[in-house]
Amino acid sequence: MKLASSHGGYVIPYGTGSVSSSQLAAFDDTPLCEVNLPGAPLVRVPCGSRVPLRLHDVTYPFARQPVSQDLAHGRDQVAFLEAHLAELCGVWNKPLRRFIHGYFAAIRRHVQEAASELEERLGPVAGLAELEHWVFAAPTPLPRAHIRLTALPDSDSPDNGEFHTADVAFWDGAGLMCCFVSGGTMIGKQLRAVNALTESGVRVIRLSAADCNDQHTLLDLLGAPFADFTPGIRLPQSPFGSQGIPYPE
Amino acid sequence: MMSAESKNMRLIAHDTLRGFGNVGEGISLQVAKDGRRILWVAHESAPKNFSGVDVTDPRKPRVVVQTDLPHNTVRSNSLEVAGNLMAVAHQTQTWGEEPAGVAIWDIENPTEPREIGFYDAASPWSRGCHQVWMVDEGWLTCACPTKDFQPREKWDDQPFMMLDLSDPTRPTESCFWWLPGTREGDEAPVPPRHPRFNQGWRCHNTNVYPERMDRAYLGYIDGGVIILDISDKSNPQMVTHWNPNPPNNGFTHTVMPLFDRDLLVVTDECVYDAGEDWPKRHWILDARVETNLVPISSLPMPPVEEFAPRGGRYGGHNVHENRPGPSFRSSDILVSSFFNGGVRVHDISDPYEPKEIAYYVPETPEGSPVGAIQINDIYVDENAIIYAVDRWAGGLYVLEMDI
């Protein structure tokens, strides 16, 4: 098994309970700009990308449109995005919402702990960008992500082109990583998803409720790409800005 | 005679329990010190008290012990295991008989269980204990009166009780609650009787989970669902009360919280044959606001017109209760018992639209007086192996899901 690609990248629907197999055709037969899965936002990661998909990289289909005057400051923008991603977890999925809130607490904490260095890096544009904008450099969590796998060319696996659902997925720069955060006994489709994803080279981890609540250790548990997510970023960007701030040369 | 029916489930073993295949509502799994896995089942009625079945290899269950009741007008019906202790309910056929209460057994050596303690609830107004819930060492809850509890209406005779088992040889009351109005001397009025099926305002299941030791989830028979705040054991308080009876036909059985989804699963028990008390269903309640429970769906079931004529009861009864221990735990998959509807499995990932994903209806057991299977209770272990029991004669069915 391997990750299925189309349009030169991996297209990942997320934020919805299921994606039906009848919607598969949209991925292969339609130009990406026309792919529309009702209720499911999509991200596209270029095949072989070695950089994380960051919070500031994604165009979010906000159900409630942000009002610019309410989002004048970085902390308000971060809170708005956190609430949006929590909504995409669904009404009944408390463990996943706990993960999203735990993750945002952890990345906020990381930025605060590195505040002096990050403030210094803002130097040339201080006033235009705020410390809190560094939060958007963190890898973006895709709640209820549907990962499409396909059989290897010489395989006779019947599991071809089907979606497998992960509680949350990240493209962390090293590859795709999926987390399972719901408690309970894994059976059936969940186990099949874990096995198929692992077989396809996806890094899979399980986190307990305590793991998700611990902002001190959560980023370490997620792995090396999360330990420090700001190197390589010259200036922070906001997904709410029309364009990034140009670095003064 | 009905033959077996199945979808995404298969029978891997069947044992009629040495000819005593009438099993009640008590199934619990012990992992003994020597590694054996012993499934304990309470019999629905005399002469047998309980059986211990070695299910270390679930494909080859083997009865290793079976005990007798002292006489034929007492039943055990319910039991639970925590560590090396087992609690067994004793309910008498009529008020004032003995033994009535909760027996505590030492099962460290599963083939030689020893009764080491007894909570005596016998009184002229008592039938004793119908149900026990013990998922942790040191305490249990049960549907049982104290000796001095005198109900105004005789069917209101099994309130909520918590017993302290720090000394298992001397179980003592640590928390006791009844619905105001049901006890002689209460100021509150007696709650109204169900117009067709009066079964009383009393506890059936009394679930308390280690995750929320401040809450008791009560199926209160004709009284519906009651959630108690038991953080102060000396002064339990009713947090919420949701009662669909009437128009529904009573006998609310189990209230199972799904803590990580803010949902409740509520089961009705069918207690009449041939669909007389239909509908008896399993309900999903929105419990995001604990004080305002909202029913949002019920589990889909086959048509009553098709199943009721098959014989015996058809309708809801119990659900695997996500207890701690060597037990399946899921907030998405429900495994339920539906009498002649067999074992049925539902996916409630979308709780507004539950889906039936598997079932197994065993063939009519030999010797069954009702002419159909009557799956009374189920237990699912941590490997998703289902243990289901027949109420009359069929004994133990071991099932494997493919979902």
HADDOCK unambig.tbl for C-alpha pairs under 7 A between the chains (distance, minus, plus):
assign (segid A and resid 92 and name CA) (segid B and resid 261 and name CA) 4.79 0.50 0.50
assign (segid A and resid 92 and name CA) (segid B and resid 262 and name CA) 6.89 0.50 0.50
assign (segid A and resid 93 and name CA) (segid B and resid 260 and name CA) 6.88 0.50 0.50
assign (segid A and resid 93 and name CA) (segid B and resid 261 and name CA) 5.57 0.50 0.50
assign (segid A and resid 94 and name CA) (segid B and resid 260 and name CA) 5.33 0.50 0.50
assign (segid A and resid 94 and name CA) (segid B and resid 261 and name CA) 5.61 0.50 0.50
assign (segid A and resid 95 and name CA) (segid B and resid 260 and name CA) 6.18 0.50 0.50
assign (segid A and resid 184 and name CA) (segid B and resid 329 and name CA) 4.69 0.50 0.50
assign (segid A and resid 184 and name CA) (segid B and resid 330 and name CA) 4.84 0.50 0.50
assign (segid A and resid 185 and name CA) (segid B and resid 328 and name CA) 5.81 0.50 0.50
assign (segid A and resid 185 and name CA) (segid B and resid 329 and name CA) 5.24 0.50 0.50
assign (segid A and resid 185 and name CA) (segid B and resid 330 and name CA) 5.89 0.50 0.50
assign (segid A and resid 185 and name CA) (segid B and resid 382 and name CA) 6.87 0.50 0.50
assign (segid A and resid 188 and name CA) (segid B and resid 402 and name CA) 6.92 0.50 0.50
assign (segid A and resid 188 and name CA) (segid B and resid 403 and name CA) 4.91 0.50 0.50
